[in-house]
């Protein structure tokens, strides 16, 4: 009987955790996709009824909660500006991304301006985990009640 209870409750916990994971992957801000791909559900060793859902990259919390003003490293910002240069107007008349020394220099200037703005204002929060949890939470009671009914059916049917 305890095995049935454990199986069903673990199933319910996993259902809830995977729903949070799926929702977080849908709402997270995407640039390269690395943060989204890093969001996973894991079962901590020795904790049967616990699942941890979250990003596996170091900057996940900075996206979720934003940052205070600080002087950020230049290279990741420059890489971001380069990847998004089309949004800054560096496209050809046919819509292709421009390249060349002039574009490189402009990307460097924009990256420095972004770096300076973060040093002044920090970054704004872009919640994805808390949003996902808040959207999934109202249905957790229903998932648990389904598990309880399944337990009663399985145990009562023996």
LINPE-V460357 format. One record per helix or strand of 3 or more residues. SS is the DSSP state (h for helix, s for strand). FROM is the first residue (numbers start at 1). LEN is the number of residues. If there is no record, write none. Layout:
[[SS/FROM/LEN] [SS/FROM/LEN]]
//
This chain:
[[h/2/26] [h/34/5] [s/40/3] [s/52/3] [h/60/6] [h/74/10] [h/85/4] [h/101/21] [h/129/9] [h/140/17]]
//
